[in-house]
Amino acid sequence: MRWTYLLIDIFSILVPFLYSFHPKMKMIQWWKPIFIAITLTAIPFLAWDVFFTVNEIWGFNPKYLLGINIIYLPLEEWLFFWMIPYASLFIYYSLQYFKPNWVLTNQLVSIISILILLLTFSIVILHYNKWYTLVNYATLFIILLYAFLRKRHLLKRFFIAYLIVLIPFVLVNGTLTGMWTVEPIVWYNNAENLGLRFITIPVEDFAYAFSMLLLSLILIDHQVKIEWNKPHSNSN
């Protein structure tokens, strides 16, 4: 069905967007820094998306697309880079609002960060000849290293939020990679990745989601500083 990818985009953001207007939560009050952050994050991700598509590192199944292309990418893919990050940021903000005390200690943040940095650095060194693997893990390494050195306060909640984000991520990305469809909506050239999958999802996509959410949070924090990340009370 040609509406499939578009419907995935719409349903991914529908509940988060509507609930953003909740009179107590009021996530919509941050619409400007969120929009700016998502847009700036989309630029490098779209750039390598075009590169991957042109070089057949991955591609899109026309059976599930409207057929509207912009700079080699289907319209649905462009929408993905605004709708999915917004839904992920909603989860982060919801965690902050409803569970303000759910934060990791500095020591735990350091341990987790260093382990991930060592792992991603090793993957980049060992698999530098695979484009999809290289770009995803190198990007994760750079963004996490910056956050660890300059924005460590974000990581106290980010690691928890990321684990929660993985639930809808697996459903959405699983759908795109053929978990429920006869053919995948997005196909991958396995010569350019590790060839390891969680169900139908390439393991590189987990790094992809990690980097996209963390970079958006960093860019929001640059704009609104402490206000976005201070604890909120939902008792009123």
CORRAKA-V969494 format. One record per residue. N is the residue number from 1. RES is the residue in one small letter. SS is DSSP state (h for helix, s for strand, l for the rest). PHI is phi as a letter, one per 20 degrees, with the letter a starting at -180 (none if undefined). NEAR is the number of other C-alpha atoms within 10 Angstrom. Layout:
n: <N | N>
res: <RES | RES>
ss: <SS | SS>
phi: <PHI | PHI>
near: <NEAR | NEAR>
//
This chain:
n: <1 | 2 | 3 | 4 | 5 | 6 | 7 | 8 | 9 | 10 | 11 | 12 | 13 | 14 | 15 | 16 | 17 | 18 | 19 | 20 | 21 | 22 | 23 | 24 | 25 | 26 | 27 | 28 | 29 | 30 | 31 | 32 | 33 | 34 | 35 | 36 | 37 | 38 | 39 | 40 | 41 | 42 | 43 | 44 | 45 | 46 | 47 | 48 | 49 | 50 | 51 | 52 | 53 | 54 | 55 | 56 | 57 | 58 | 59 | 60 | 61 | 62 | 63 | 64 | 65 | 66 | 67 | 68 | 69 | 70 | 71 | 72 | 73 | 74 | 75 | 76 | 77 | 78 | 79 | 80 | 81 | 82 | 83 | 84 | 85 | 86 | 87 | 88 | 89 | 90 | 91 | 92 | 93 | 94 | 95 | 96 | 97 | 98 | 99 | 100 | 101 | 102 | 103 | 104 | 105 | 106 | 107 | 108 | 109 | 110 | 111 | 112 | 113 | 114 | 115 | 116 | 117 | 118 | 119 | 120 | 121 | 122 | 123 | 124 | 125 | 126 | 127 | 128 | 129 | 130 | 131 | 132 | 133 | 134 | 135 | 136 | 137 | 138 | 139 | 140 | 141 | 142 | 143 | 144 | 145 | 146 | 147 | 148 | 149 | 150 | 151 | 152 | 153 | 154 | 155 | 156 | 157 | 158 | 159 | 160 | 161 | 162 | 163 | 164 | 165 | 166 | 167 | 168 | 169 | 170 | 171 | 172 | 173 | 174 | 175 | 176 | 177 | 178 | 179 | 180 | 181 | 182 | 183 | 184 | 185 | 186 | 187 | 188 | 189 | 190 | 191 | 192 | 193 | 194 | 195 | 196 | 197 | 198 | 199 | 200 | 201 | 202 | 203 | 204 | 205 | 206 | 207 | 208 | 209 | 210 | 211 | 212 | 213 | 214 | 215 | 216 | 217 | 218 | 219 | 220 | 221 | 222 | 223 | 224 | 225 | 226 | 227 | 228 | 229 | 230 | 231 | 232 | 233 | 234 | 235 | 236>
res: <m | r | w | t | y | l | l | i | d | i | f | s | i | l | v | p | f | l | y | s | f | h | p | k | m | k | m | i | q | w | w | k | p | i | f | i | a | i | t | l | t | a | i | p | f | l | a | w | d | v | f | f | t | v | n | e | i | w | g | f | n | p | k | y | l | l | g | i | n | i | i | y | l | p | l | e | e | w | l | f | f | w | m | i | p | y | a | s | l | f | i | y | y | s | l | q | y | f | k | p | n | w | v | l | t | n | q | l | v | s | i | i | s | i | l | i | l | l | l | t | f | s | i | v | i | l | h | y | n | k | w | y | t | l | v | n | y | a | t | l | f | i | i | l | l | y | a | f | l | r | k | r | h | l | l | k | r | f | f | i | a | y | l | i | v | l | i | p | f | v | l | v | n | g | t | l | t | g | m | w | t | v | e | p | i | v | w | y | n | n | a | e | n | l | g | l | r | f | i | t | i | p | v | e | d | f | a | y | a | f | s | m | l | l | l | s | l | i | l | i | d | h | q | v | k | i | e | w | n | k | p | h | s | n | s | n>
ss: <l | l | l | h | h | h | h | h | h | h | h | h | h | h | h | h | h | h | h | l | l | l | l | l | l | l | h | h | h | h | h | h | h | h | h | h | h | h | h | h | h | h | h | h | h | h | h | h | h | h | h | h | h | h | l | l | l | s | s | s | l | h | h | h | l | l | l | l | s | s | l | l | s | s | h | h | h | h | h | h | h | h | h | h | h | h | h | h | h | h | h | h | h | h | h | h | h | h | l | l | l | l | l | l | l | h | h | h | h | h | h | h | h | h | h | h | h | h | h | h | h | h | h | h | h | h | l | l | l | l | h | h | h | h | h | h | h | h | h | h | h | h | h | h | h | h | h | h | h | h | l | h | h | h | h | h | h | h | h | h | h | h | h | h | h | h | h | h | h | h | h | h | h | h | h | h | l | l | l | l | l | l | l | l | l | s | s | s | l | h | h | h | l | l | l | l | s | s | l | l | s | s | l | h | h | h | h | h | h | h | h | h | h | h | h | h | h | h | h | h | h | h | h | h | l | h | h | h | h | l | l | l | l | l | l | l>
phi: <none | f | e | g | f | f | f | f | g | f | f | f | d | g | f | g | f | f | f | f | e | g | f | e | f | l | f | f | f | d | g | f | f | f | f | f | f | f | f | f | f | f | g | f | f | f | f | f | f | f | g | f | f | f | e | l | f | b | a | c | e | f | f | d | c | f | n | e | d | c | l | m | d | f | g | f | f | f | f | g | f | d | f | f | g | f | f | f | f | f | f | f | f | f | f | f | f | e | c | f | e | e | c | e | f | g | f | f | g | f | f | f | f | f | f | f | f | f | f | f | f | f | f | f | f | f | c | f | e | d | f | f | f | g | f | f | f | f | f | g | g | f | f | f | f | f | f | f | e | c | c | f | f | f | f | f | d | g | f | f | f | f | f | f | g | f | f | f | g | f | f | f | f | f | f | f | e | o | f | d | d | f | c | f | f | d | d | c | e | f | f | d | b | f | m | d | c | e | m | d | e | f | f | f | f | f | f | g | f | g | f | f | f | f | f | f | f | f | f | f | f | f | e | d | l | f | f | f | d | f | g | d | d | d | e | e>
near: <10 | 13 | 13 | 18 | 26 | 19 | 11 | 19 | 20 | 16 | 14 | 22 | 19 | 12 | 12 | 19 | 16 | 10 | 15 | 19 | 13 | 11 | 9 | 12 | 17 | 13 | 21 | 16 | 11 | 14 | 13 | 12 | 19 | 24 | 16 | 15 | 23 | 25 | 15 | 14 | 23 | 20 | 12 | 13 | 17 | 16 | 11 | 14 | 20 | 19 | 14 | 18 | 15 | 14 | 11 | 14 | 20 | 18 | 21 | 20 | 15 | 13 | 15 | 20 | 20 | 16 | 14 | 10 | 13 | 12 | 11 | 13 | 18 | 20 | 17 | 23 | 20 | 17 | 14 | 19 | 19 | 19 | 21 | 24 | 26 | 23 | 22 | 26 | 22 | 22 | 17 | 22 | 22 | 19 | 21 | 22 | 20 | 15 | 15 | 17 | 12 | 14 | 20 | 16 | 12 | 12 | 10 | 13 | 21 | 16 | 11 | 12 | 20 | 15 | 12 | 16 | 20 | 11 | 13 | 22 | 18 | 13 | 16 | 19 | 11 | 11 | 17 | 16 | 13 | 16 | 15 | 25 | 25 | 23 | 17 | 24 | 26 | 20 | 22 | 25 | 22 | 15 | 17 | 23 | 17 | 14 | 19 | 18 | 8 | 11 | 16 | 18 | 17 | 18 | 26 | 19 | 23 | 23 | 19 | 15 | 23 | 21 | 11 | 15 | 21 | 16 | 10 | 14 | 21 | 19 | 15 | 18 | 21 | 21 | 21 | 24 | 21 | 17 | 18 | 12 | 14 | 7 | 15 | 20 | 22 | 19 | 16 | 20 | 14 | 14 | 12 | 19 | 20 | 17 | 14 | 12 | 11 | 11 | 12 | 17 | 22 | 21 | 17 | 20 | 19 | 19 | 19 | 18 | 20 | 22 | 23 | 22 | 23 | 24 | 22 | 25 | 26 | 20 | 18 | 21 | 19 | 13 | 15 | 13 | 12 | 11 | 11 | 17 | 19 | 11 | 17 | 18 | 13 | 11 | 6 | 4>
//
